[in-house]
Amino acid sequence: MSEKIRLVIDGQQVEADPHASIIQAYARAGSALTSNVGCMGQGVCGSCRCLVRREGERDVRPALACETSAEEGMQVSFVDYFTPNHVHYYDLQQLGDGWRRLEEMSELFPEAEHCRHCGGCDSACPKQLAVQQGVASAVAGDFDAVDSIFDQCVMCNLCTLACPENIRPNHLGLFVRRMRAVTALRPSDLLRRLKQIDTGEMRVEIAEPAQAGQGGAS
């Protein structure tokens, strides 16, 4: 029988098998699991977000308890999530044919344009996604980049908790991915250019055609 390792989870001393994940160690210690345990057959994945400090380290790092191995001397604290006052409600069936994707996103997530670029969302992401760049790409209308950045997002909401502007970046990324799936695909560079024209950022000069015969041979 392999020797057990010892760690602390939410202030409780826990013994675990050397190859157990944090969530397995917590469950096998007899602790009640009431949320964030979809990977163990008890519901939809809620992303078992937690903060982890490894033995001998001073830094605390965000992690997902389902994919992080328990280690000797590790200290773990699960992070509760609360629903913010501002929730984004939308009906995908009410979206247009794709030409208004930029406007529709701005109307639903106006706070995205107020990103402070503080990097808090990047530091909070346990998947190490470029969350801040994902927000900037959404504002710029580069939805291909948003798709790529948030492809591995597990909706743990830690970036939302870290954002001082209440942007809810993961929900913004989810909306963009949903929107692209239900609307006709339009070239993102064309949408950006149309927005620049509408806002006056770019002026389109249409020269009048030369009069017939002007400058021609007699």
Backbone bond lengths (Angstrom), bond angles and torsions (degrees), N, CA, C in turn:
res aa  C-N    CA-C-N  psi(-1)  N-CA   C-N-CA  omega(-1)  CA-C   N-CA-C  phi
1 M - - - 1.456 - - 1.538 109.54 -
2 S 1.346 117.00 129.20 1.450 120.69 -176.76 1.521 110.54 -69.21
3 E 1.338 115.48 150.81 1.454 120.68 -179.84 1.526 109.63 -72.78
4 K 1.305 115.92 142.01 1.467 121.63 -178.93 1.527 110.42 -78.90
5 I 1.315 114.49 154.21 1.459 120.65 171.22 1.515 107.98 -107.98
6 R 1.313 116.06 158.08 1.456 120.86 -177.25 1.526 109.36 -122.97
7 L 1.316 114.18 135.24 1.461 120.79 177.53 1.519 109.24 -147.10
8 V 1.324 116.82 170.89 1.458 122.07 -179.53 1.526 108.15 -116.33
9 I 1.339 116.21 124.59 1.461 121.90 178.75 1.522 107.85 -123.27
10 D 1.304 116.17 117.50 1.467 122.55 -178.23 1.529 111.39 50.82
11 G 1.333 115.24 43.06 1.463 121.07 176.64 1.513 114.46 80.89
12 Q 1.311 118.53 0.29 1.463 122.67 -177.01 1.520 109.80 -106.06
13 Q 1.340 116.64 129.30 1.451 121.45 175.13 1.525 109.15 -69.55
14 V 1.316 116.54 127.82 1.464 121.60 -175.80 1.522 109.32 -129.47
15 E 1.334 116.12 138.55 1.463 121.95 172.12 1.519 107.75 -105.24
16 A 1.344 116.28 139.95 1.463 119.68 -176.05 1.512 110.70 -146.03
17 D 1.326 115.34 159.09 1.456 121.16 172.93 1.522 108.46 -68.95
18 P 1.314 118.42 149.54 1.468 121.15 -175.52 1.526 114.23 -58.94
19 H 1.305 118.60 -27.45 1.456 120.41 -175.43 1.540 112.83 -105.45
20 A 1.316 117.44 12.78 1.463 120.87 -179.23 1.524 110.52 -78.95
21 S 1.331 115.31 149.24 1.458 119.30 171.88 1.528 108.25 -79.21
22 I 1.314 116.02 168.34 1.465 119.51 179.88 1.521 110.71 -60.33
23 I 1.335 116.70 -44.56 1.466 119.52 -177.36 1.527 111.02 -66.90
24 Q 1.335 117.84 -34.31 1.472 121.00 176.55 1.522 110.26 -67.93
25 A 1.327 116.01 -41.59 1.465 119.38 178.95 1.516 110.97 -62.05
26 Y 1.324 116.21 -41.45 1.459 121.31 -179.41 1.518 110.91 -65.66
27 A 1.333 116.83 -42.19 1.466 120.94 -178.55 1.524 111.24 -69.16
28 R 1.318 116.74 -42.76 1.466 119.93 -177.30 1.518 112.62 -72.20
29 A 1.325 115.88 -14.61 1.465 119.65 175.76 1.520 111.36 -81.18
30 G 1.333 116.01 -2.45 1.451 120.58 177.64 1.507 114.05 93.08
31 S 1.321 117.65 7.62 1.461 120.04 -179.95 1.528 110.05 -74.47
32 A 1.324 116.29 145.08 1.455 121.33 -179.48 1.521 109.85 -76.43
33 L 1.320 115.92 128.39 1.455 121.41 177.07 1.523 108.21 -106.36
34 T 1.310 115.58 113.16 1.465 119.20 -176.06 1.521 112.95 -114.04
35 S 1.330 117.35 -11.84 1.461 120.26 179.49 1.518 109.56 -156.88
36 N 1.326 115.27 165.83 1.458 121.31 175.55 1.527 113.55 61.23
37 V 1.306 117.51 36.96 1.466 120.06 -177.47 1.524 110.89 -133.00
38 G 1.317 117.17 35.14 1.460 120.14 -178.44 1.513 113.09 -61.77
39 C 1.354 117.11 -30.48 1.458 119.64 -178.32 1.526 111.91 -69.16
40 M 1.331 118.01 -12.94 1.462 121.13 -178.58 1.525 111.73 -104.46
41 G 1.338 115.79 19.41 1.453 119.50 173.77 1.505 115.28 81.41
42 Q 1.331 117.70 16.29 1.457 120.02 -176.91 1.521 112.48 -111.70
43 G 1.318 117.07 14.97 1.454 118.34 178.52 1.512 111.75 147.65
44 V 1.306 115.68 -171.06 1.449 121.48 179.02 1.521 109.59 -76.11
45 C 1.331 116.30 141.77 1.469 120.88 -177.66 1.518 110.17 -54.69
46 G 1.313 116.56 126.74 1.453 121.72 176.55 1.510 111.23 -110.58
47 S 1.323 116.90 6.86 1.464 121.76 179.82 1.524 110.31 60.13
48 C 1.307 116.52 94.33 1.470 121.40 -175.63 1.525 109.57 -73.73
49 R 1.304 114.94 75.30 1.464 121.79 -175.97 1.528 109.77 -70.05
50 C 1.309 114.73 140.68 1.452 119.44 179.25 1.521 109.36 -155.09
51 L 1.319 115.29 166.37 1.453 122.50 173.37 1.518 107.54 -109.55
52 V 1.318 116.09 136.12 1.462 121.31 -172.89 1.525 110.47 -127.37
53 R 1.326 115.17 133.88 1.468 121.00 170.15 1.530 107.32 -123.56
54 R 1.321 115.05 119.36 1.462 120.26 179.53 1.521 110.27 -83.27
55 E 1.301 116.27 153.04 1.464 121.30 -177.94 1.529 109.81 -59.38
56 G 1.308 115.35 132.41 1.455 120.70 179.18 1.513 113.83 87.07
57 E 1.321 117.78 -2.39 1.461 121.06 179.72 1.527 110.22 -110.51
58 R 1.311 116.07 150.62 1.464 120.99 177.00 1.523 111.10 -96.18
59 D 1.323 116.59 -30.70 1.459 120.74 -175.54 1.529 111.87 -73.18
60 V 1.323 114.61 144.97 1.460 121.80 173.93 1.523 107.42 -107.71
61 R 1.321 116.56 131.75 1.462 120.35 -175.78 1.528 110.46 -122.80
62 P 1.328 116.77 145.53 1.466 119.75 173.66 1.526 109.88 -73.05
63 A 1.319 115.62 147.69 1.467 119.97 -179.57 1.517 108.88 -156.22
64 L 1.322 115.09 166.24 1.456 122.25 172.39 1.523 107.43 -106.53
65 A 1.319 116.61 122.94 1.465 120.93 -173.65 1.515 112.83 -66.18
66 C 1.335 117.13 -20.51 1.463 119.65 -178.96 1.518 112.64 -76.68
67 E 1.342 117.83 -23.91 1.456 120.47 -176.28 1.526 112.92 -120.77
68 T 1.319 116.53 11.93 1.462 120.77 178.32 1.520 109.14 -112.27
69 S 1.318 116.73 126.86 1.467 120.88 -177.76 1.525 110.79 -74.19
70 A 1.320 115.15 141.36 1.460 120.46 173.87 1.523 108.85 -70.69
71 E 1.327 116.33 141.36 1.454 121.16 -178.57 1.519 110.55 -132.19
72 E 1.312 115.88 153.15 1.453 121.67 178.44 1.530 110.02 -58.68
73 G 1.342 115.69 129.67 1.446 121.06 176.99 1.519 115.18 77.77
74 M 1.313 117.78 3.71 1.466 121.34 -178.92 1.524 110.98 -69.68
75 Q 1.316 116.72 144.43 1.464 122.37 174.02 1.531 108.04 -115.52
76 V 1.327 115.74 129.41 1.462 121.49 -174.22 1.522 109.46 -129.19
77 S 1.317 115.28 138.14 1.466 120.55 174.32 1.521 108.18 -134.50
78 F 1.327 117.05 119.93 1.453 120.93 177.80 1.531 109.43 -72.88
79 V 1.332 115.58 146.64 1.455 121.88 -177.09 1.518 109.16 -107.39
80 D 1.318 116.21 116.80 1.465 120.56 176.69 1.520 109.43 -73.69
81 Y 1.317 115.53 154.18 1.460 120.22 178.75 1.520 108.81 -120.08
82 F 1.312 115.33 142.96 1.450 120.37 177.03 1.513 108.12 -124.44
83 T 1.321 116.83 149.97 1.456 121.22 178.87 1.521 108.86 -81.41
84 P 1.323 118.63 121.48 1.469 120.61 -179.55 1.521 111.16 -66.81
85 N 1.320 115.47 163.43 1.465 119.92 -180.00 1.523 111.43 -63.26
86 H 1.323 115.95 -36.00 1.466 119.60 -178.35 1.525 109.51 -95.72
87 V 1.304 116.14 110.63 1.460 122.01 178.75 1.523 108.40 -114.18
88 H 1.318 116.61 138.99 1.461 121.29 -178.05 1.529 109.74 -90.55
89 Y 1.327 115.21 110.65 1.458 121.05 176.63 1.523 109.16 -104.89
90 Y 1.306 116.46 135.13 1.462 120.10 177.60 1.522 109.74 -156.09
91 D 1.317 114.03 155.62 1.463 121.81 178.59 1.520 107.32 -114.65
92 L 1.312 116.77 111.95 1.463 120.50 -177.32 1.523 112.15 -60.64
93 Q 1.320 116.46 -27.69 1.458 119.18 -179.38 1.527 112.13 -71.50
94 Q 1.335 117.04 -15.29 1.447 120.64 -179.96 1.529 113.03 -91.08
95 L 1.326 116.43 -3.26 1.453 119.08 179.39 1.520 110.55 -70.36
96 G 1.310 115.41 154.77 1.462 119.99 -178.88 1.513 111.94 -77.17
97 D 1.325 114.93 -159.54 1.458 119.57 -174.96 1.520 113.03 -88.20
98 G 1.317 118.09 5.58 1.452 120.91 176.46 1.511 114.03 117.31
99 W 1.321 118.59 -21.06 1.455 120.91 -178.29 1.525 112.28 -72.25
100 R 1.335 117.48 -21.19 1.469 120.50 -177.40 1.534 111.57 -107.13
101 R 1.308 116.81 25.14 1.458 118.32 -176.62 1.526 112.47 -60.68
102 L 1.316 117.67 -41.45 1.460 119.99 179.22 1.524 111.54 -62.89
103 E 1.323 116.07 -46.27 1.462 119.86 -179.23 1.524 111.15 -65.34
104 E 1.321 117.19 -42.20 1.466 120.91 -179.05 1.520 110.86 -64.10
105 M 1.310 117.13 -40.17 1.457 119.97 178.18 1.528 110.60 -65.91
106 S 1.342 116.80 -42.35 1.465 120.52 -179.63 1.525 111.84 -65.42
107 E 1.317 116.53 -35.11 1.461 120.07 179.10 1.524 111.36 -68.71
108 L 1.316 117.41 -36.07 1.464 121.39 -178.23 1.528 111.81 -84.00
109 F 1.331 117.58 -34.42 1.464 121.94 -176.87 1.531 109.73 -126.06
110 P 1.339 118.41 61.15 1.474 120.07 -178.39 1.520 112.57 -63.40
111 E 1.333 116.90 -26.14 1.463 119.95 -177.91 1.530 112.11 -69.49
112 A 1.331 118.36 -16.42 1.466 120.76 -178.37 1.523 111.91 -60.58
113 E 1.333 116.94 -30.87 1.461 120.85 -179.53 1.530 112.45 -73.96
114 H 1.336 117.36 -8.02 1.461 121.04 -178.25 1.531 112.36 -102.82
115 C 1.326 116.50 19.04 1.468 120.42 178.95 1.524 110.03 -55.36
116 R 1.336 117.06 131.96 1.468 121.94 -178.84 1.532 112.12 -87.20
117 H 1.327 116.92 -7.43 1.466 121.90 -177.32 1.523 110.76 57.29
118 C 1.331 115.32 41.22 1.458 120.87 -178.67 1.529 112.00 -82.71
119 G 1.331 116.84 -17.65 1.455 120.41 179.07 1.512 114.48 82.22
120 G 1.332 117.07 3.56 1.463 119.60 -178.43 1.513 113.02 -61.78
121 C 1.331 116.53 -38.50 1.466 119.94 -179.24 1.517 111.20 -66.62
122 D 1.347 117.12 -38.54 1.460 120.40 178.07 1.523 111.04 -63.90
123 S 1.339 115.78 -42.60 1.467 119.96 -179.39 1.524 111.61 -67.10
124 A 1.329 116.74 -30.35 1.466 120.72 -175.92 1.519 112.59 -82.42
125 C 1.331 118.15 -19.16 1.468 120.31 -173.10 1.527 111.75 -74.01
126 P 1.328 118.62 118.53 1.463 120.51 179.28 1.530 113.09 -73.17
127 K 1.330 117.31 -14.12 1.464 121.21 177.14 1.525 111.38 -94.38
128 Q 1.332 116.39 -0.28 1.470 122.82 178.81 1.528 111.68 57.63
129 L 1.321 115.30 41.04 1.456 120.07 176.46 1.527 109.88 -81.15
130 A 1.322 116.20 155.30 1.464 121.63 177.43 1.524 108.56 -83.82
131 V 1.331 116.37 69.09 1.462 122.42 -172.23 1.525 111.53 -61.59
132 Q 1.334 116.00 -45.78 1.461 119.23 -178.46 1.527 110.96 -59.72
133 Q 1.326 116.78 -41.35 1.461 120.29 177.94 1.522 110.63 -65.70
134 G 1.340 116.78 -33.78 1.460 120.11 177.03 1.513 112.30 -62.68
135 V 1.330 116.31 -40.41 1.465 120.72 177.39 1.522 110.01 -65.20
136 A 1.337 116.47 -46.59 1.464 120.63 179.78 1.527 110.97 -61.06
137 S 1.317 117.53 -39.01 1.463 121.25 179.46 1.519 111.12 -66.70
138 A 1.332 116.75 -36.92 1.464 120.04 177.75 1.521 110.91 -64.30
139 V 1.334 116.68 -43.77 1.460 120.92 179.01 1.522 110.85 -63.38
140 A 1.329 116.18 -36.47 1.459 120.58 -179.41 1.518 112.90 -78.78
141 G 1.321 116.70 -10.36 1.457 120.01 179.99 1.512 113.84 86.51
142 D 1.328 117.00 11.21 1.469 120.29 178.36 1.523 108.67 -87.77
143 F 1.311 115.77 77.47 1.457 120.77 -173.08 1.528 112.65 -72.56
144 D 1.327 117.45 -22.62 1.462 119.71 174.49 1.527 109.98 -62.14
145 A 1.335 116.62 -43.25 1.461 120.98 179.54 1.523 110.97 -66.26
146 V 1.336 116.69 -39.62 1.472 120.41 178.30 1.522 109.95 -60.46
147 D 1.316 115.93 -45.14 1.459 121.23 177.76 1.515 111.27 -55.38
148 S 1.318 115.84 -47.41 1.459 121.13 -176.75 1.525 111.75 -66.53
149 I 1.330 116.84 -43.00 1.464 120.66 -176.34 1.520 111.62 -67.74
150 F 1.342 117.39 -42.81 1.466 120.31 -174.82 1.533 113.24 -92.96
151 D 1.329 117.00 9.96 1.467 120.05 -177.99 1.526 111.66 -60.20
152 Q 1.327 117.78 -34.45 1.465 121.40 -177.99 1.528 112.90 -100.14
153 C 1.323 117.14 9.65 1.465 120.36 178.93 1.520 110.38 -65.03
154 V 1.329 116.48 133.49 1.465 121.22 179.94 1.530 111.63 -108.59
155 M 1.332 116.40 12.86 1.461 121.99 176.07 1.528 112.99 57.79
156 C 1.329 115.43 44.33 1.468 118.45 178.88 1.531 111.79 -77.25
157 N 1.335 116.91 -16.31 1.475 123.12 176.96 1.523 114.98 72.25
158 L 1.323 118.16 8.48 1.456 118.81 178.97 1.523 111.53 -67.02
159 C 1.329 117.42 -32.93 1.472 119.04 177.02 1.518 110.54 -66.80
160 T 1.331 116.86 -34.32 1.459 120.79 176.72 1.527 110.77 -65.20
161 L 1.316 116.73 -42.10 1.461 120.67 179.41 1.525 111.40 -65.95
162 A 1.329 116.84 -28.76 1.464 120.63 -176.14 1.523 113.34 -87.52
163 C 1.330 118.17 -13.38 1.460 120.88 -171.65 1.528 112.26 -83.43
164 P 1.347 119.06 119.97 1.465 121.04 179.52 1.520 113.30 -73.34
165 E 1.343 117.58 -14.55 1.459 121.16 -179.78 1.529 112.46 -100.41
166 N 1.329 116.96 6.40 1.468 121.98 178.88 1.535 111.92 54.78
167 I 1.322 115.78 42.01 1.461 120.16 -177.92 1.529 111.31 -75.04
168 R 1.312 119.29 -31.14 1.466 123.28 -174.43 1.536 109.45 57.53
169 P 1.331 117.43 64.13 1.459 121.65 -173.76 1.526 114.55 -57.17
170 N 1.329 116.83 -38.97 1.472 117.68 -178.42 1.518 111.55 -66.14
171 H 1.323 117.50 -33.83 1.464 120.37 178.25 1.533 110.62 -73.64
172 L 1.323 116.46 -32.37 1.456 120.38 173.68 1.529 109.90 -63.40
173 G 1.322 116.28 -46.08 1.454 120.01 178.07 1.520 112.61 -62.06
174 L 1.327 116.36 -39.73 1.461 120.67 178.98 1.525 110.73 -65.45
175 F 1.339 116.57 -41.16 1.459 119.95 179.20 1.525 110.73 -62.23
176 V 1.327 117.05 -45.23 1.468 119.93 -179.74 1.528 110.64 -60.20
177 R 1.309 116.60 -42.47 1.474 119.63 -179.32 1.526 110.41 -66.93
178 R 1.310 117.00 -40.27 1.462 119.93 177.55 1.525 110.99 -66.13
179 M 1.323 115.26 -43.00 1.454 120.67 -178.28 1.523 111.03 -61.03
180 R 1.306 116.41 -41.94 1.458 120.07 -179.73 1.526 111.23 -66.06
181 A 1.314 115.93 -29.33 1.463 119.09 -177.60 1.521 112.87 -76.16
182 V 1.334 117.10 -26.08 1.467 119.24 -173.85 1.521 113.33 -107.85
183 T 1.329 117.37 -8.49 1.456 119.28 179.39 1.517 110.33 -111.47
184 A 1.301 115.57 159.44 1.451 119.84 176.83 1.514 109.26 -63.69
185 L 1.310 115.82 138.75 1.452 119.71 -178.12 1.527 110.14 -73.97
186 R 1.305 116.32 130.33 1.457 122.38 176.71 1.529 108.16 -124.46
187 P 1.321 118.68 144.68 1.473 120.74 -179.91 1.524 111.18 -60.06
188 S 1.337 116.56 125.08 1.458 120.32 -176.71 1.524 111.91 -63.45
189 D 1.354 118.15 -34.46 1.454 119.41 179.51 1.525 111.58 -67.31
190 L 1.339 116.24 -33.39 1.459 120.05 177.20 1.526 110.72 -68.58
191 L 1.335 117.17 -41.25 1.461 120.86 179.09 1.532 110.72 -62.81
192 R 1.326 117.21 -40.86 1.460 119.97 178.77 1.524 110.94 -63.79
193 R 1.354 116.27 -41.62 1.451 119.94 -179.05 1.526 111.06 -66.32
194 L 1.325 117.77 -40.09 1.458 120.89 178.00 1.526 111.46 -62.92
195 K 1.340 116.09 -38.30 1.461 119.77 178.14 1.520 110.25 -65.93
196 Q 1.333 117.86 -40.42 1.458 121.44 178.33 1.523 111.21 -61.53
197 I 1.323 116.31 -38.05 1.462 120.37 178.86 1.523 110.62 -68.76
198 D 1.347 116.12 -43.69 1.468 120.66 -178.39 1.525 111.73 -63.34
199 T 1.332 117.46 -38.07 1.464 120.93 -176.80 1.525 112.69 -85.97
200 G 1.328 117.12 -4.50 1.446 120.08 -179.48 1.509 114.51 84.90
201 E 1.341 116.67 0.91 1.461 119.96 178.36 1.527 111.02 -62.60
202 M 1.317 115.77 -31.67 1.452 121.01 176.51 1.528 109.17 -126.61
203 R 1.315 116.22 133.32 1.459 121.15 177.80 1.519 109.44 -102.94
204 V 1.295 114.22 137.43 1.455 120.21 178.33 1.520 108.35 -107.19
205 E 1.318 116.88 113.49 1.458 122.69 179.61 1.526 108.82 -94.76
206 I 1.312 116.40 119.59 1.460 121.14 -179.92 1.528 107.38 -107.34
207 A 1.291 116.03 105.18 1.456 120.93 -178.85 1.520 110.05 -73.90
208 E 1.334 114.75 141.31 1.461 118.35 177.63 1.523 109.65 -72.86
209 P 1.293 118.04 139.61 1.464 120.04 179.66 1.522 110.75 -62.99
210 A 1.296 115.23 145.78 1.459 120.31 -179.33 1.523 109.70 -62.57
211 Q 1.322 115.21 143.66 1.466 118.29 -179.83 1.521 109.73 -65.64
212 A 1.283 113.44 146.56 1.460 119.23 -178.38 1.503 110.71 -58.35
213 G 1.286 116.58 128.91 1.444 121.18 176.22 1.510 114.20 86.59
214 Q 1.392 117.32 -8.03 1.466 119.13 -177.54 1.511 110.36 -67.58
215 G 1.279 115.70 125.23 1.468 120.31 177.48 1.505 112.77 80.43
216 G 1.335 118.13 0.79 1.453 119.58 -177.26 1.523 111.88 -86.03
217 A 1.280 115.40 173.06 1.461 121.07 179.95 1.519 110.39 -72.20
218 S 1.281 115.37 144.71 1.481 120.40 -179.95 1.523 110.19 -78.25
